[in-house]
Every structure is written in C-alpha cells, then in structure tokens.
Amino acid sequence: MATNDLNKLQEILNSAEDNHALLTRIRKQATKINSMMEELNAMLEPGYKIEKKERKPRAANGTGKGPGRPRKNAAAE
C-alpha cells in the first residue's frame, strides 16, 4: 500500500515539473506575442508611414566575379 502511495507521489512530482516547464515556455511565447501585437497596433495607426531600408551598393570587383569558393585547380597551386 505504501509503495502505491509513493508511486503516485512520484507521478505527481514528475507532472508538476513538466507543467512548470510548459508554463515557462508559454510565458515566454506570450511576451513575444504581446510585443508583436504592440508593433501591429503601431502599424495600424492612421499616421503610420513605411520606412524604406537603404541597401548598400555591391562592392565593385575587378574580375567581375562574385565572392565564392575558389576552383579546385586554383587551390592546388
């Protein structure tokens, strides 16, 4: 009889640990969702304007080739 009680107690403790881990994951995700909702609310305001990103021009390379892996025969030299 005592072994049944100890087994039940062990199951309760294990499930409590699992539930605690699940709750912490849910809390982290909830904070992410809240921040995303704040961004969405800011975007839906009537005075919102899109900020365009400036792209940097590509660096001019004298050979006309882009960056990448060198050829096998060039690596052997």
N, C-alpha and C positions, 0 to 999 in steps of 0.2 A: 504494500500500500504506500509506503514511504517512497519507493522508487518511482511510482506513478506520479506522485506529487512533485518530486524533483525533476522528472522529465517534463512535466507540464510547466514548471517554473523556468526550466532551461528554454523551452519553446517560447515562452512569453518574453524572456530577456532577448533572445535572438530576433524576434519580431520587432521588439522595441528598438533595437539597433538599426534594423533595416528601415523602420519607419522614420527614425531620426535622420538617417542619410537621405531618404527620399524627401523629407521636409526641407532639408538644407538645399537640395537641388531645386526644389520648387521655389524656394525663396529667391535663389539666385536668378532663376528664369523670370520670376515676377518683377524683379528690379530692372532687368533688361527690357521687359515688355513695357514697364512704366516709362522708361526713358524713350523708347521708340514711340509711344503714344504722345509724349510731350513734343517730340520732333514732328509728328504728324499734325498735331494741333497747330504748331507754328507754321507749317506749310499750308494749312487750310485757312489761315487768316487772310483777309482781303488785301492787305498791304504787302504780302509776301512776294519777293522777286527772286528769280533763279540767279544764282551766281555762277557764271561760266568759269570753268577751270582753264588756266593758261597752260598750254602744252609747250614744253621746251623743244626747240628745234633739234633735229638729229645732228650729231657731230659729223662734220664732213670728213670723209676718209679718202685719202689719195688714191687708193686702189679701186675704189668703187664697190668693194665687197663689204658685207656686213660682218659684225663680230660672229664668231662661231668656232667650231672645233677645227684645228688645222688638219691638213691632209696627212695621211699615213706616211707617204714618202717624204714629206717635208719634215716630219717629226724625226725621221731616222737620220737626217743629215746633221 
